Amino acid sequence: MSFLQWLDEPSLKTVTCTHTDAAKYLVSNMLTVGKSYEVKNETEEFIFVVDNSGKVGGYYKTYFE
């Protein structure tokens, strides 16, 4: 599936954000602790969710459960 179609396609699953304590990047602007997010794609290291901006963003899996 092309990344251009991720917003239009159905979600794979739903995950909940557990923390936003990032060492290098500012994640707290786009993720809220305790909020559930729709997963659009997933790799070994990253998970792509529809974040607080309404767009698809890629984040480390360590932020979710």
Stockholm file with secondary structure:
# STOCKHOLM 1.0

chainA/1-65         MSFLQWLDEPSLKTVTCTHTDAAKYLVSNMLTVGKSYEVKNETEEFIFVVDNSGKVGGYYKTYFE
#=GR chainA/1-65 SS CCGGGTTTSCCSEEEEBCCCCCSSSCCTTTCCTTCEEEEEEECSSEEEEECTTSSEEEEEGGGBC
#=GC SS_cons        CCGGGTTTSCCSEEEEBCCCCCSSSCCTTTCCTTCEEEEEEECSSEEEEECTTSSEEEEEGGGBC
//
